[in-house]
Amino acid sequence: MSYRTSAAEDSGYPSVGLAWYALICLVLCYFMYFVDRNILTLLVAPVRRDLGINDSQMGLLQGYSFSALSGVMAIPFGWYADHKSRRNVLIFGLGFWGLSTIASGFTTSFTELLLTRMGLGIGEAALMPAAFSLISDYFPKEQRGRAVGIFGIGGFGGIGLSYLIGGAVLATFRGVETVELPVVGTTSLWHAAFMVVGLITLVLAAFLATVREPPRHDTTQQSMEAGEKFFSYFRQHWVSFTLVMGGYLCLAFCAIGWFAWLPTYFIREFKMAPIAAGVQVGIVTTVGGVLGAVAGGYIADWMMRRNLRGGKLLTLTIMFVVWIPCALGIFVSNDVTLSLACVFLFTFMDGIGFMQYGNVMQEMFPAHLRARSIAAWGICTAILSYGLGPLAFGLATDYVFGAAGLRSAISLVSMPVIILGFALSWWGRKPYDRARHAADPTVVVDEEWLNDAPMGVPSRT
């Protein structure tokens, strides 16, 4: 392995080529992470018909079925990633969720599909703790915002492609109820879709063996904090963690809920054919999310260079402000073009606000707790957002607005959560700056800003 030697800051980091090769592999992993999760979103109608289930059950399949176990399993995966090979954690995780996705292609009941989606969640729990820890050791501090933004291309590309895949399958096999697959034989279209994407995930898991495990950095700080445990550090900075985490929980609730129901929204509200819904929503979310993730990386690095109060957390605050007209636009829109524009802006801002969460969370914890900080984020969002978002919108249509009221469900359920998220991220800026300075005293922060403590919170002096 070769190393950068051009600057002291870069000393010991893997070569540019190795770093970017690893990042591309991580992008592909994140890509399949969302393809495997979201392939179900455009197949709501045939799955409901074949399994005889309602919107609330579909909400469970698109949320808690995989998110609950994903959050729980993130803790042991995070611990392992902090102590052992992060690459091996990823290989195991991808292999497990690939097999689980293939198994979904053989299910014949709601219970069976629920169990295979739970297996998907177990495997996917390995990705985030290992990936963000690897990025921190492949790229120096001043480049991590951009690296994480590029990593986000995989996530938003995966969301969009899951819609496009669903649309392409429906378009290719229009009017065909079953297909013939090698070895498997005759099966339904939605079963075949699960089998194919699961097989691709298994191939990617094998390909990850070519990625090298980088040396861990920030070793001086790590040695200083070697005796400090995760929960003792968390107790010292619980206010910071609670406010920042609360903001990201609101983000995840809205984003996952929207992405789970957007194709169905266009199908029901505008009588759009499933093929057209998949293609149009897929293109809009892919382009919007990818552009937002990349732009957000550069914006976050710019904020850090300018030493703005609240640092990278400001990307989250800005996102919530712009989300308000997006939700209002969905509520009042009777036009496909306007609705697609709202979706594009929503996804673009999601890319800016969401993808920096890994940097934000890791900056609040010492180096030896990096992966577990992401795991802690994972379990909170899995229980309180990733599962609840799709389920909340499904419950709203089943018991409040009716199947024809998905427009109202998306807008009116989202709005109070967006406002709460803005408040939490705005109030969390100073506690966040305190926590990241405590985790790494070399971080440049506004001393006057930190020492101006609110009532009940001791100042740093």
C-alpha positions in Angstrom: 0.0 0.0 0.0 1.3 3.4 -0.9 0.9 6.6 1.1 0.5 10.3 0.6 3.6 12.2 1.6 2.9 15.7 0.1 1.7 17.2 3.3 1.8 16.5 7.0 -2.0 16.4 7.2 -2.0 13.6 4.7 0.8 11.6 6.2 -0.1 8.0 6.6 -3.3 8.0 4.6 -3.6 5.5 1.7 -2.7 6.7 -1.8 -5.3 8.7 -3.8 -5.9 5.7 -6.1 -6.6 3.3 -3.2 -8.8 5.8 -1.4 -10.9 6.4 -4.5 -11.1 2.8 -5.4 -12.4 2.0 -1.9 -14.9 4.9 -2.1 -16.3 3.6 -5.4 -16.8 0.2 -3.9 -18.6 1.8 -0.9 -20.7 3.8 -3.3 -21.8 0.5 -5.0 -22.6 -1.0 -1.6 -24.7 2.0 -0.6 -26.3 1.7 -4.1 -27.5 -1.9 -3.5 -28.4 -1.0 0.1 -31.3 1.1 -1.2 -32.1 -0.9 -4.3 -32.7 -4.0 -2.1 -34.7 -1.9 0.4 -36.8 0.1 -2.1 -37.4 -2.4 -4.9 -40.7 -3.1 -3.1 -42.0 0.5 -3.5 -43.1 0.2 -7.1 -44.4 -3.3 -6.6 -47.0 -2.4 -4.0 -50.0 -3.3 -6.2 -48.9 -6.9 -7.3 -47.6 -7.7 -3.8 -50.8 -6.5 -2.1 -52.8 -8.5 -4.6 -50.8 -11.7 -4.3 -50.5 -11.7 -0.6 -53.8 -10.1 0.3 -52.5 -7.3 2.5 -53.3 -3.6 3.2 -51.4 -0.3 3.2 -50.5 -0.6 6.9 -48.9 -4.0 6.3 -47.1 -2.6 3.2 -45.8 0.1 5.5 -44.4 -2.5 7.8 -42.7 -4.3 4.9 -41.2 -1.0 3.8 -40.1 0.1 7.2 -40.0 -1.8 10.5 -39.6 -5.2 8.8 -35.9 -4.5 8.2 -35.2 -1.3 10.1 -35.8 -2.6 13.6 -33.2 -5.4 13.4 -30.9 -3.2 11.4 -30.8 -0.8 14.3 -30.2 -3.4 16.9 -27.6 -5.3 14.9 -25.7 -2.0 14.2 -24.4 -2.1 17.8 -22.4 -5.3 17.6 -21.4 -4.6 14.0 -20.2 -1.1 15.2 -18.2 -2.6 18.0 -16.6 -5.1 15.7 -15.8 -2.4 13.2 -14.1 -0.3 15.9 -11.9 -3.2 16.9 -11.5 -5.5 13.9 -11.6 -5.5 10.1 -14.3 -3.2 8.7 -13.9 -4.7 5.2 -14.8 -8.2 6.6 -17.8 -6.7 8.4 -19.0 -5.3 5.0 -18.5 -8.6 3.2 -20.5 -10.5 5.8 -23.3 -7.9 5.8 -23.7 -7.8 2.0 -23.7 -11.5 1.8 -26.4 -11.9 4.4 -28.7 -9.2 3.0 -28.2 -10.6 -0.5 -29.3 -14.0 0.5 -32.2 -12.6 2.4 -33.3 -10.6 -0.7 -33.1 -13.7 -2.8 -35.2 -15.5 -0.2 -37.9 -12.8 -0.6 -38.3 -14.0 -4.1 -39.6 -17.4 -2.8 -42.2 -16.0 -0.3 -45.9 -16.8 -0.6 -47.3 -15.0 2.5 -47.0 -11.8 4.4 -45.3 -13.6 7.3 -42.7 -15.1 5.1 -41.9 -11.8 3.3 -41.8 -10.1 6.7 -39.2 -12.6 7.9 -37.0 -12.3 4.8 -37.1 -8.5 5.1 -35.9 -8.9 8.7 -32.9 -10.8 7.4 -32.3 -7.9 5.0 -32.2 -5.6 8.0 -29.6 -7.7 9.8 -27.2 -7.7 6.9 -27.6 -4.0 6.1 -26.8 -3.1 9.7 -23.1 -3.6 8.8 -22.8 -1.0 6.1 -23.0 2.4 7.8 -20.7 1.9 10.8 -18.0 0.3 8.7 -18.3 2.6 5.7 -18.1 5.9 7.5 -15.2 4.6 9.7 -13.4 3.5 6.5 -13.9 6.9 4.8 -12.5 8.7 7.9 -9.3 6.6 7.5 -9.0 6.9 3.7 -9.5 10.6 3.5 -8.0 13.5 5.6 -10.3 15.8 7.5 -10.5 18.6 4.9 -11.6 16.1 2.2 -14.2 14.1 4.1 -17.2 16.3 3.4 -16.7 15.7 -0.4 -15.9 12.0 0.1 -19.1 11.5 2.1 -21.1 13.5 -0.5 -19.8 11.2 -3.2 -20.6 8.2 -1.0 -24.2 9.6 -1.0 -24.4 9.2 -4.8 -24.9 5.4 -4.1 -27.8 6.0 -1.7 -29.8 8.4 -3.9 -28.8 6.5 -7.0 -30.1 3.3 -5.3 -33.4 4.9 -4.4 -33.9 6.2 -7.9 -32.8 3.0 -9.6 -35.1 0.9 -7.5 -38.0 2.9 -9.0 -36.5 2.6 -12.5 -35.9 -1.1 -12.1 -39.5 -1.6 -11.1 -40.7 0.5 -14.0 -38.5 -1.3 -16.4 -39.7 -4.7 -15.3 -43.3 -3.7 -15.6 -42.6 -2.1 -19.1 -40.7 -5.1 -20.4 -43.2 -7.6 -19.2 -46.4 -5.6 -19.7 -49.4 -7.9 -19.4 -47.2 -10.9 -18.4 -48.0 -12.4 -15.0 -45.1 -14.9 -14.8 -41.6 -15.2 -16.1 -39.2 -18.2 -16.6 -35.9 -18.0 -14.7 -32.9 -20.5 -15.0 -32.9 -23.1 -12.2 -35.9 -21.4 -10.5 -38.5 -22.0 -13.2 -41.8 -20.2 -13.5 -42.3 -17.3 -11.0 -44.1 -14.0 -10.7 -42.5 -10.7 -11.8 -42.1 -9.3 -8.3 -40.6 -12.5 -7.1 -38.1 -12.4 -9.9 -37.2 -8.8 -9.1 -36.1 -9.8 -5.6 -34.1 -12.7 -6.9 -32.2 -10.7 -9.4 -31.2 -7.8 -7.1 -30.2 -10.2 -4.4 -27.9 -12.1 -6.7 -26.2 -8.8 -7.8 -25.7 -8.0 -4.1 -23.9 -11.4 -3.6 -21.6 -10.7 -6.5 -20.7 -7.3 -4.9 -20.0 -8.9 -1.6 -17.4 -11.2 -3.3 -15.9 -8.2 -5.1 -15.3 -6.4 -1.8 -12.5 -8.8 -1.0 -10.3 -6.6 -3.3 -10.6 -3.6 -0.9 -7.8 -3.1 1.5 -8.2 -2.3 5.2 -6.6 1.1 5.8 -4.6 2.0 9.0 -6.6 3.8 11.7 -5.8 7.5 12.1 -6.1 10.1 14.9 -4.1 7.7 17.0 -2.9 10.3 19.4 -6.4 11.3 20.3 -7.4 7.6 20.4 -4.6 6.9 22.9 -5.7 9.8 25.1 -9.2 8.4 25.2 -8.3 4.8 25.2 -9.9 4.2 28.6 -13.1 6.1 27.9 -16.2 4.0 27.1 -19.0 4.9 24.7 -21.7 5.3 27.3 -19.6 7.3 29.7 -18.7 9.7 26.9 -22.3 9.8 25.8 -23.5 10.8 29.3 -21.1 13.8 29.3 -22.5 15.1 26.0 -26.1 13.8 26.1 -27.6 17.2 25.3 -25.5 17.5 22.2 -26.3 14.0 21.0 -30.0 14.3 21.8 -30.5 17.6 19.9 -28.4 16.5 16.9 -29.9 13.0 16.8 -33.4 14.5 17.1 -32.9 16.6 14.0 -31.7 13.6 12.0 -34.5 11.5 13.3 -37.0 14.0 11.9 -35.1 14.0 8.6 -35.2 10.2 8.4 -38.9 10.0 9.3 -39.9 12.3 6.4 -37.4 11.1 3.8 -38.0 7.4 4.2 -41.8 7.9 4.4 -41.8 10.0 1.2 -39.6 7.6 -0.7 -41.7 4.6 0.3 -44.9 6.1 -1.0 -43.9 8.5 -3.8 -44.6 6.0 -6.7 -48.0 5.1 -5.2 -48.8 8.8 -4.7 -48.4 9.5 -8.4 -50.3 6.4 -9.3 -53.2 7.2 -7.1 -53.4 11.0 -7.3 -52.7 11.4 -11.1 -53.8 8.0 -12.4 -50.2 7.5 -13.7 -49.3 4.1 -15.0 -46.9 2.2 -12.7 -44.3 2.2 -15.5 -44.5 6.0 -15.9 -44.4 6.5 -12.1 -41.3 4.4 -11.8 -39.4 6.1 -14.6 -40.4 9.7 -13.7 -40.0 9.4 -10.0 -36.8 7.4 -10.5 -35.2 10.0 -12.7 -36.2 12.9 -10.5 -35.0 11.4 -7.2 -31.8 10.1 -8.7 -30.8 13.4 -10.3 -32.0 15.5 -7.3 -30.4 13.3 -4.7 -27.1 12.8 -6.4 -26.7 16.5 -7.1 -27.7 17.3 -3.6 -25.3 14.8 -2.0 -22.3 16.1 -4.0 -23.2 19.8 -3.5 -23.7 19.1 0.2 -20.2 17.7 0.5 -18.7 20.9 -0.9 -21.0 23.1 1.1 -20.0 21.2 4.3 -16.3 21.6 3.6 -16.8 25.3 2.9 -18.6 25.7 6.2 -15.8 24.1 8.0 -13.2 26.3 6.3 -15.2 29.4 7.2 -15.5 28.2 10.8 -19.2 28.9 10.8 -21.0 28.4 14.1 -22.6 24.9 14.0 -20.3 23.7 11.2 -21.7 20.9 9.0 -24.8 20.7 11.1 -26.0 23.9 9.3 -26.7 21.8 6.2 -29.4 20.0 8.2 -31.0 23.3 9.3 -31.0 24.7 5.8 -32.6 21.5 4.5 -35.6 21.8 6.8 -36.3 25.4 5.8 -36.5 24.4 2.1 -38.6 21.3 2.9 -41.5 23.4 4.2 -42.5 24.7 0.7 -42.0 21.1 -0.7 -44.6 19.7 1.7 -47.0 22.5 1.0 -46.5 22.1 -2.7 -47.5 18.4 -2.5 -50.6 19.4 -0.5 -51.9 22.0 -3.0 -50.6 20.5 -6.3 -53.1 19.2 -8.9 -50.4 19.1 -11.5 -47.9 16.3 -12.2 -45.1 18.7 -13.2 -45.4 20.8 -10.0 -45.5 17.6 -7.9 -42.4 16.3 -9.6 -40.7 19.7 -9.0 -41.5 19.4 -5.3 -40.1 15.9 -5.2 -36.9 17.1 -7.0 -36.3 19.9 -4.6 -37.2 17.7 -1.6 -34.6 15.1 -2.7 -32.0 17.6 -3.6 -32.2 19.2 -0.1 -32.3 15.7 1.4 -28.9 15.0 -0.3 -27.5 18.2 1.2 -28.8 17.6 4.7 -28.7 13.9 5.1 -25.3 12.7 3.8 -23.3 14.7 6.2 -24.8 12.9 9.2 -21.9 10.5 9.2 -19.3 13.3 9.5 -21.4 15.1 12.1 -21.9 12.1 14.3 -18.2 11.0 14.1 -17.0 14.5 14.9 -18.9 14.3 18.2 -17.0 11.2 19.4 -13.3 10.3 19.8 -11.7 8.3 17.1 -12.0 4.9 18.8 -15.8 5.4 19.1 -16.4 6.4 15.5 -18.2 3.2 14.2 -20.3 2.9 17.4 -21.4 6.6 17.0 -22.9 5.6 13.6 -24.3 2.4 15.1 -26.0 4.5 17.8 -27.5 6.7 15.1 -28.6 3.6 13.3 -30.5 2.1 16.2 -32.3 5.4 17.0 -33.4 6.0 13.4 -34.3 2.4 12.8 -36.7 2.3 15.7 -38.0 5.9 15.7 -37.8 7.0 12.0 -37.0 4.4 9.3 -39.8 2.1 10.4 -42.2 4.7 11.7 -42.2 6.9 8.6 -43.6 4.5 6.0 -45.9 3.0 8.7 -47.3 6.4 9.7 -48.2 7.4 6.1 -49.8 3.9 5.7 -51.8 4.3 8.9 -52.9 7.8 7.9 -54.4 6.5 4.6 -56.0 3.4 6.2 -57.6 5.2 9.2 -57.8 9.0 8.5 -57.6 10.1 4.9 -58.5 7.0 3.0 -56.6 5.5 0.0 -57.4 8.5 -2.1 -55.9 10.8 0.5 -52.2 9.9 0.2 -51.5 13.5 -0.8 -52.9 14.8 2.5 -51.1 12.0 4.5 -47.7 12.9 3.0 -48.0 16.6 3.5 -49.9 16.9 6.9 -47.9 14.1 8.6 -44.6 15.6 7.4 -45.2 19.3 8.3 -45.0 19.2 12.1 -42.0 16.8 11.9 -40.2 19.2 9.6 -40.8 22.2 11.9 -39.6 20.1 14.9 -36.5 19.0 13.0 -35.6 22.6 12.2 -35.9 23.7 15.8 -33.8 20.8 17.1 -31.0 21.3 14.5 -31.0 25.1 15.1 -30.7 24.7 18.9 -28.2 21.9 18.5 -25.5 24.0 16.8 -23.7 25.1 20.0 -23.9 21.8 21.8 -22.6 20.1 18.6 -19.6 22.5 18.5 -18.9 21.8 22.2 -19.0 18.0 21.6 -16.7 18.0 18.6 -14.2 20.2 20.3 -14.2 17.9 23.3 -13.7 14.9 21.0 -10.8 16.6 19.2 -9.3 19.7 20.9 -7.4 20.5 17.7 -10.7 21.4 16.0 -10.9 25.2 15.4 -14.1 26.6 16.9 -15.5 30.0 17.9 -14.3 30.3 21.5 -16.6 33.2 22.3 -19.5 31.2 20.9 -18.7 28.1 23.1 -18.1 30.0 26.3 -21.5 31.8 26.0 -23.3 29.0 27.8 -27.1 29.0 28.3 -28.6 28.7 31.7 -28.0 25.4 33.3 -25.1 24.4 31.0 -21.6 25.0 32.3 -19.3 27.0 30.1 -15.9 25.6 28.9 -14.1 28.1 31.2 
